[in-house]
Structures are given as C-alpha cells and as structure tokens.
C-alpha cells in the first residue's frame, strides 16, 4: 500500500468510530453550525491580500515531525496579521498531528476563511467541517471517485461551504472536474514518490479554465516562485512546511510576504 491508501484505510475506520461518538444530529447543534461562511474565493482574489493560504501542520508522512508544539492562537493570528489571505488547518491526527480542536481554536481568533485540510471520504466529515467552523473543504481527486466529488460538492454547498478540488495532473482534473466546484488546487507533490516540482502547476495552468480560481500547493519556498506562478494565472498559494519548520511560523510568514511585496514592487517599477 502507498501512503494515500494507508491514510484512506485508516480514515475509513476513524470516521466509522466518530459517527458513533458524535452523531450528525449532535454536530448540527454546534454553535458554529449556523454561522455565516467567509468566502475563500473572494479572499484569494482581494488585491490587498497576498493570495497565500498559510497552513498549520505539526507533522507529515513525508517529513515526519515538523513543529509539534505550535501555538494555534499565536500562529493563526500572526499569519493573518502578516497578510495571508486564508488559513489551512490540518485536522487529521494520526498522520499529520492535527485535530478538530485546532480548527475550532483558529476560528475563535480569526474571521478569515478557514480551509479544513482533511482526507474526506464520507459526507459525515462535511457536516463535521461545518460544525467546527470551517469555511471550505478539501476534496482530493486521488482519494475519491468523480461521483463522490459531485455528491460531496452538493452536500458542501447545501451547508454553505466552498469546495477546493485537489488534483495532481491532467488525468485527475479531467475525470473529477465539476463546474460547481469553487476552486482547483494543483498539488506539486507526487503522493506516491513525494517528489515535488512547481512544473506540475505550470503544466496544469492551461488545462484549468481561466475563470476558475487556481491554487498551487506544496513546494513553494521562495517568493519568486509566487511571482512566476501568478504569470500563469494562479491566485492562491498554499504554504505549510516553509513556515512551519521555523519555531515561530508566523514570523517566517511575515518575512516571506515582505519579500514578496518587495519583489512585486520592483517588478512593477521596471514594467
């Protein structure tokens, strides 16, 4: 089994257990369930924001432990004060060290869009996402069928949540794309080999319709990469490890965005 297969197998058992512990009827009574959703699409296209989706991730299967003792309050607030457009919160515990409590805590301190980064394989998890304060969910094409993408998108939209479809290449996009999907993310990391290359996003740029908000995910460690990706129509940039490997991720984010603004300012002057 590759890592994705292991994650899905584990997640199937986990979701089954959670359904017994926290029935949907209970989830729908959450204080966050009836709150308005903040649009990820709108925040990524705002001119006063960087387009960066700053991620909180304690560990990963490919990198191991990254930042196990991160402060959700300090980091999430710092990310937004630095100029990030949105936050991505890992809620998987077994493989990534996250939890639903992390997203709930980030929600308490921030009014920006929150993406629930999770391996969604059941509509129950979408109701769960709404109950913990998420504004958008991630659907991974490699993990579910095109029919499930359609079903889960409808469930999410019924709850007011936006949907980010993650693909790794042209085949996944063409098989799983639905017009009702709100955003498309191109993961530059091969889930089987863990090799990372920005060329994946560049190659996909002309395949994804121009009117769709495009997000490049993984492997972005230099502000110049964002400048380059914007030339290909990308408006969102999901960055996790680059920030999280520092003891104060929010400071690394602030420095990164300052350098990005400086580069963009210099480019604007030249043109």
Sine and cosine of phi, psi and omega as CSV:
sin_phi,cos_phi,sin_psi,cos_psi,sin_omega,cos_omega
0.00,0.00,0.69,-0.73,0.12,-0.99
-0.99,0.12,0.08,-1.00,-0.13,-0.99
-0.89,0.46,-0.60,0.80,0.00,-1.00
-0.90,0.43,-0.67,0.74,0.03,-1.00
-0.89,0.46,-0.63,0.78,0.03,-1.00
-0.90,0.43,-0.67,0.74,0.00,-1.00
-0.89,0.45,-0.71,0.70,-0.03,-1.00
-0.90,0.43,-0.66,0.75,0.03,-1.00
-0.88,0.48,-0.70,0.71,0.01,-1.00
-0.92,0.40,-0.67,0.74,-0.05,-1.00
-0.90,0.44,-0.58,0.82,0.01,-1.00
-0.86,0.50,-0.71,0.71,0.03,-1.00
-0.93,0.36,-0.64,0.77,-0.03,-1.00
-0.89,0.46,-0.71,0.70,-0.01,-1.00
-0.90,0.44,-0.64,0.77,0.03,-1.00
-0.86,0.50,-0.67,0.74,0.03,-1.00
-0.92,0.40,-0.67,0.75,-0.05,-1.00
-0.92,0.39,-0.55,0.83,0.04,-1.00
-0.87,0.50,-0.59,0.81,0.02,-1.00
-0.96,0.28,-0.61,0.79,-0.03,-1.00
-0.98,0.21,-0.65,0.76,-0.08,-1.00
-0.76,-0.65,0.99,0.15,-0.01,-1.00
-0.85,0.52,0.44,-0.90,0.00,-1.00
-0.81,0.59,-0.61,0.79,0.00,-1.00
-0.85,0.53,-0.60,0.80,0.03,-1.00
-0.96,0.29,-0.65,0.76,0.01,-1.00
-0.86,0.51,-0.60,0.80,-0.05,-1.00
-0.94,0.33,-0.15,0.99,0.04,-1.00
-1.00,-0.07,0.01,1.00,0.01,-1.00
-0.88,0.48,0.54,-0.84,0.01,-1.00
-0.90,0.43,-0.37,0.93,-0.02,-1.00
-1.00,0.05,-0.24,0.97,-0.15,-0.99
-0.89,0.46,-0.57,0.82,-0.05,-1.00
-0.98,-0.18,0.12,0.99,-0.04,-1.00
-0.99,0.17,0.50,-0.86,0.01,-1.00
-0.89,0.46,0.50,-0.87,0.00,-1.00
-1.00,-0.08,0.62,-0.78,0.06,-1.00
-1.00,-0.09,0.78,-0.63,-0.12,-0.99
-0.97,0.25,0.87,-0.49,0.09,-1.00
-0.91,0.41,-0.65,0.76,0.01,-1.00
-0.84,0.54,-0.72,0.69,-0.05,-1.00
-0.92,0.40,-0.65,0.76,-0.02,-1.00
-0.92,0.38,-0.58,0.82,-0.01,-1.00
-0.95,0.32,-0.38,0.93,-0.03,-1.00
-0.98,-0.20,0.06,1.00,0.05,-1.00
-0.95,0.31,0.71,-0.70,-0.04,-1.00
-0.95,0.31,-0.36,0.93,-0.03,-1.00
-1.00,0.02,0.09,1.00,0.01,-1.00
-0.88,-0.47,0.24,-0.97,-0.10,-1.00
-1.00,0.07,-0.33,0.94,-0.11,-0.99
1.00,0.05,-0.05,1.00,-0.04,-1.00
-0.99,0.14,0.77,-0.64,0.17,-0.99
-0.98,-0.17,0.97,-0.23,-0.07,-1.00
-1.00,0.09,0.78,-0.63,-0.14,-0.99
-0.96,-0.28,0.58,-0.82,0.13,-0.99
-0.95,-0.33,0.91,-0.40,-0.09,-1.00
-0.60,-0.80,0.87,-0.49,-0.05,-1.00
-0.98,0.18,-0.59,0.80,-0.01,-1.00
-0.40,-0.92,0.13,-0.99,0.06,-1.00
-0.46,-0.89,0.38,-0.92,0.02,-1.00
-0.87,0.49,-0.51,0.86,-0.06,-1.00
-0.99,0.10,-0.55,0.83,-0.09,-1.00
-0.95,-0.30,-0.18,0.98,-0.07,-1.00
0.96,0.29,-0.50,-0.87,-0.02,-1.00
-0.94,0.33,0.77,-0.63,-0.03,-1.00
-0.94,-0.34,-0.82,0.58,-0.04,-1.00
-0.42,-0.91,0.98,0.19,-0.15,-0.99
-0.94,0.35,-0.38,0.93,-0.12,-0.99
-0.94,-0.35,0.41,0.91,-0.04,-1.00
-0.86,0.51,0.64,-0.77,0.09,-1.00
-1.00,0.05,0.90,-0.44,-0.01,-1.00
-0.90,0.43,-0.69,0.73,-0.01,-1.00
-0.87,0.49,-0.82,0.57,-0.07,-1.00
-0.90,0.43,-0.69,0.73,-0.07,-1.00
-0.94,0.33,-0.70,0.71,-0.03,-1.00
-0.91,0.42,-0.69,0.73,0.04,-1.00
-0.90,0.44,-0.68,0.73,0.00,-1.00
-0.89,0.45,-0.64,0.77,0.06,-1.00
-0.83,0.56,-0.75,0.66,-0.06,-1.00
-0.94,0.35,-0.61,0.79,0.04,-1.00
-0.92,0.40,-0.43,0.90,0.02,-1.00
-0.97,0.25,-0.30,0.95,0.00,-1.00
0.94,-0.35,0.21,0.98,0.08,-1.00
-0.90,0.44,0.48,-0.88,-0.01,-1.00
-1.00,0.09,-0.49,0.87,-0.07,-1.00
-0.33,-0.94,0.13,-0.99,0.04,-1.00
-0.87,-0.50,0.61,-0.79,0.13,-0.99
-0.91,-0.41,0.82,-0.57,-0.06,-1.00
-0.88,-0.47,0.88,-0.48,0.08,-1.00
-0.96,0.29,0.83,-0.56,0.03,-1.00
-0.95,-0.32,-0.08,1.00,0.08,-1.00
-0.96,0.28,0.77,-0.64,-0.04,-1.00
-1.00,-0.04,-0.73,0.68,-0.16,-0.99
-0.87,0.48,-0.69,0.73,-0.09,-1.00
-0.98,-0.18,-0.45,0.89,-0.11,-0.99
-0.85,-0.53,-0.03,1.00,0.10,-1.00
0.97,0.26,0.20,0.98,-0.03,-1.00
-1.00,-0.10,-0.12,-0.99,0.02,-1.00
-0.26,-0.97,0.29,-0.96,0.09,-1.00
-0.88,0.48,-0.53,0.85,0.00,-1.00
-0.88,0.47,-0.52,0.85,0.04,-1.00
-0.88,0.47,-0.70,0.72,-0.02,-1.00
-0.94,0.34,-0.64,0.77,0.03,-1.00
-0.87,0.50,-0.67,0.74,0.00,-1.00
-0.92,0.40,-0.66,0.75,0.04,-1.00
-0.88,0.47,-0.59,0.81,0.02,-1.00
-0.91,0.42,-0.60,0.80,-0.03,-1.00
-0.88,0.48,-0.51,0.86,-0.14,-0.99
-0.95,-0.31,-0.03,1.00,-0.11,-0.99
-0.64,-0.76,0.59,-0.80,0.02,-1.00
-0.96,-0.29,0.10,1.00,-0.01,-1.00
-0.99,0.16,0.17,-0.99,0.05,-1.00
-0.91,0.41,0.68,-0.74,0.07,-1.00
-0.90,-0.43,0.85,-0.52,0.07,-1.00
-1.00,-0.07,0.82,-0.57,0.10,-0.99
-0.99,0.13,0.94,-0.35,0.01,-1.00
-1.00,0.01,0.96,-0.29,-0.11,-0.99
-0.42,-0.91,0.34,-0.94,0.07,-1.00
-1.00,-0.05,1.00,-0.05,-0.10,-0.99
-1.00,0.06,0.86,-0.50,-0.03,-1.00
-0.77,-0.63,0.10,1.00,-0.09,-1.00
-0.44,-0.90,0.65,-0.76,0.02,-1.00
-0.84,0.54,-0.44,0.90,0.04,-1.00
-0.81,0.59,-0.64,0.77,-0.04,-1.00
-0.93,0.37,-0.39,0.92,0.02,-1.00
-0.97,0.25,-0.68,0.74,0.10,-1.00
-0.88,0.47,-0.65,0.76,0.03,-1.00
-0.88,0.48,-0.66,0.75,0.01,-1.00
-0.86,0.51,-0.69,0.72,0.02,-1.00
-0.90,0.43,-0.60,0.80,-0.07,-1.00
-0.95,0.32,-0.35,0.94,0.00,-1.00
-0.98,-0.21,0.04,1.00,0.13,-0.99
0.98,-0.20,0.24,0.97,0.02,-1.00
-0.96,0.29,0.45,-0.89,0.08,-1.00
-0.96,-0.28,-0.38,0.92,-0.04,-1.00
-0.54,-0.84,0.45,-0.89,0.05,-1.00
-0.86,-0.50,0.37,-0.93,0.05,-1.00
-0.97,-0.23,0.77,-0.64,0.16,-0.99
-0.90,-0.43,0.85,-0.53,-0.06,-1.00
-0.99,-0.13,0.91,-0.41,-0.07,-1.00
-0.84,0.55,-0.58,0.82,-0.04,-1.00
-0.94,0.34,-0.25,0.97,-0.11,-0.99
-0.97,-0.24,-0.30,0.95,-0.06,-1.00
-0.67,-0.74,0.20,-0.98,-0.05,-1.00
-1.00,0.07,0.30,-0.95,0.08,-1.00
-0.84,0.54,-0.58,0.81,0.02,-1.00
-0.91,0.42,-0.62,0.78,0.05,-1.00
-0.93,0.37,-0.60,0.80,0.06,-1.00
-0.85,0.53,-0.71,0.70,0.00,-1.00
-0.89,0.46,-0.74,0.68,-0.02,-1.00
-0.90,0.45,-0.73,0.68,-0.07,-1.00
-0.93,0.35,-0.56,0.83,0.06,-1.00
-0.89,0.45,-0.67,0.74,0.02,-1.00
-0.91,0.42,-0.66,0.75,0.04,-1.00
-0.88,0.47,-0.71,0.70,0.00,-1.00
-0.88,0.47,-0.72,0.69,-0.02,-1.00
-0.91,0.42,-0.57,0.82,0.06,-1.00
-0.88,0.47,-0.46,0.89,0.01,-1.00
-1.00,-0.06,-0.04,1.00,0.00,-1.00
1.00,0.03,0.07,1.00,-0.03,-1.00
-1.00,0.07,0.53,-0.85,0.11,-0.99
-1.00,0.00,0.36,-0.93,-0.08,-1.00
-0.85,-0.53,0.80,-0.60,0.12,-0.99
-0.96,-0.29,0.90,-0.44,0.05,-1.00
-1.00,-0.03,0.83,-0.55,0.01,-1.00
-0.98,-0.19,0.79,-0.61,0.03,-1.00
-0.79,-0.61,0.33,-0.94,0.00,-1.00
-0.91,-0.41,-0.04,1.00,-0.02,-1.00
0.01,-1.00,-0.01,-1.00,-0.08,-1.00
-0.88,0.47,-0.67,0.75,-0.04,-1.00
-0.87,0.50,-0.70,0.71,0.00,-1.00
-0.91,0.41,-0.63,0.77,0.00,-1.00
-0.90,0.43,-0.74,0.68,-0.06,-1.00
-0.92,0.40,-0.52,0.85,-0.02,-1.00
-0.99,0.10,-0.48,0.88,-0.13,-0.99
-0.94,-0.34,-0.18,0.98,-0.06,-1.00
-0.90,0.44,0.72,-0.70,0.11,-0.99
-0.78,-0.62,0.65,-0.76,-0.07,-1.00
-0.89,0.46,-0.41,0.91,-0.03,-1.00
-0.98,0.18,-0.16,0.99,0.02,-1.00
-0.91,0.42,0.65,-0.76,-0.13,-0.99
-1.00,0.09,-0.62,0.79,-0.06,-1.00
-0.58,-0.82,0.45,-0.89,0.06,-1.00
-0.85,-0.53,0.78,-0.62,0.06,-1.00
-0.94,-0.35,0.73,-0.68,0.06,-1.00
-0.98,-0.22,0.91,-0.41,0.00,-1.00
-1.00,0.08,0.88,-0.47,-0.04,-1.00
-0.98,0.18,-0.05,1.00,0.01,-1.00
-0.98,-0.19,0.82,-0.57,0.10,-1.00
-0.95,0.30,0.87,-0.48,-0.08,-1.00
-0.93,0.35,-0.26,0.96,0.01,-1.00
-1.00,-0.02,-0.64,0.77,-0.06,-1.00
-0.96,-0.29,-0.28,0.96,-0.07,-1.00
0.93,0.38,0.16,0.99,0.09,-1.00
-0.92,0.39,0.66,-0.76,-0.04,-1.00
-0.86,-0.52,0.76,-0.65,0.08,-1.00
-0.50,-0.87,0.76,-0.65,0.01,-1.00
-0.92,0.40,-0.33,0.94,0.02,-1.00
-0.84,0.54,-0.44,0.90,0.03,-1.00
-0.87,0.49,-0.72,0.70,0.03,-1.00
-0.91,0.41,-0.67,0.74,-0.02,-1.00
-0.89,0.46,-0.68,0.73,0.00,-1.00
-0.91,0.41,-0.51,0.86,-0.05,-1.00
-0.99,0.10,-0.25,0.97,-0.13,-0.99
-0.84,0.54,-0.67,0.74,-0.05,-1.00
-0.99,0.16,-0.21,0.98,-0.04,-1.00
-1.00,0.04,-0.59,0.81,0.02,-1.00
-0.98,0.20,0.75,-0.66,0.00,-1.00
-0.79,0.61,0.63,-0.78,-0.10,-0.99
-0.89,0.46,-0.46,0.89,-0.04,-1.00
-0.98,0.18,-0.15,0.99,-0.02,-1.00
-1.00,0.08,0.70,-0.71,0.07,-1.00
-0.94,0.33,0.87,-0.50,-0.08,-1.00
-0.96,-0.27,0.68,-0.73,0.00,-1.00
-0.84,-0.54,0.73,-0.68,0.10,-1.00
-0.99,-0.16,0.76,-0.65,-0.10,-1.00
-0.85,-0.53,0.68,-0.73,0.12,-0.99
0.98,0.19,0.62,-0.79,0.14,-0.99
0.98,0.19,0.22,0.98,0.00,-1.00
-0.99,-0.12,0.96,-0.29,-0.05,-1.00
-0.82,-0.57,-0.03,1.00,-0.04,-1.00
-0.74,-0.67,0.78,-0.62,0.02,-1.00
-0.81,0.59,-0.50,0.87,0.01,-1.00
-0.89,0.46,-0.48,0.88,0.03,-1.00
-0.90,0.43,-0.61,0.79,0.03,-1.00
-0.92,0.40,-0.68,0.73,0.04,-1.00
-0.84,0.54,-0.67,0.74,0.01,-1.00
-0.92,0.40,-0.71,0.71,-0.04,-1.00
-0.91,0.41,-0.53,0.85,0.05,-1.00
-0.89,0.45,-0.50,0.87,0.04,-1.00
-0.92,0.40,-0.35,0.94,0.02,-1.00
-0.99,-0.17,0.20,0.98,0.09,-1.00
1.00,-0.05,0.13,0.99,0.01,-1.00
-0.98,0.19,0.68,-0.73,-0.01,-1.00
-0.90,-0.44,-0.26,0.97,0.00,-1.00
-0.81,-0.58,0.55,-0.84,-0.07,-1.00
-0.61,-0.79,0.96,-0.28,-0.04,-1.00
-1.00,0.05,0.87,-0.49,-0.07,-1.00
-0.79,-0.61,0.82,-0.57,0.00,-1.00
-0.82,-0.57,-0.94,0.34,-0.11,-0.99
-0.85,0.53,-0.62,0.78,0.00,-1.00
-0.82,0.58,-0.60,0.80,0.03,-1.00
-1.00,0.02,-0.68,0.73,-0.17,-0.99
-0.94,0.35,-0.35,0.94,0.00,-1.00
-0.96,0.28,-0.16,0.99,0.06,-1.00
-1.00,-0.04,0.47,-0.88,0.00,-1.00
-0.91,0.42,-0.48,0.88,0.08,-1.00
-0.84,-0.54,1.00,0.09,-0.07,-1.00
-0.83,0.56,-0.57,0.82,-0.05,-1.00
-0.92,0.40,-0.53,0.85,0.05,-1.00
-0.95,0.31,-0.61,0.79,0.06,-1.00
-0.90,0.44,-0.61,0.79,0.04,-1.00
-0.91,0.42,-0.69,0.72,-0.01,-1.00
-0.88,0.48,-0.70,0.72,0.02,-1.00
-0.89,0.45,-0.68,0.74,0.00,-1.00
-0.87,0.49,-0.73,0.68,-0.04,-1.00
-0.94,0.35,-0.58,0.81,0.08,-1.00
-0.88,0.48,-0.69,0.73,0.03,-1.00
-0.91,0.41,-0.63,0.78,0.03,-1.00
-0.88,0.48,-0.72,0.69,-0.01,-1.00
-0.90,0.43,-0.60,0.80,0.02,-1.00
-0.91,0.41,-0.70,0.71,0.01,-1.00
-0.89,0.45,-0.70,0.71,-0.01,-1.00
-0.91,0.42,-0.59,0.81,0.04,-1.00
-0.92,0.40,-0.66,0.75,0.03,-1.00
-0.92,0.39,-0.63,0.78,0.03,-1.00
-0.90,0.43,-0.63,0.78,-0.01,-1.00
-0.91,0.41,-0.63,0.78,-0.01,-1.00
-0.91,0.41,-0.63,0.78,-0.01,-1.00
-0.92,0.39,-0.66,0.75,-0.04,-1.00
-0.97,0.24,0.00,0.00,0.00,0.00
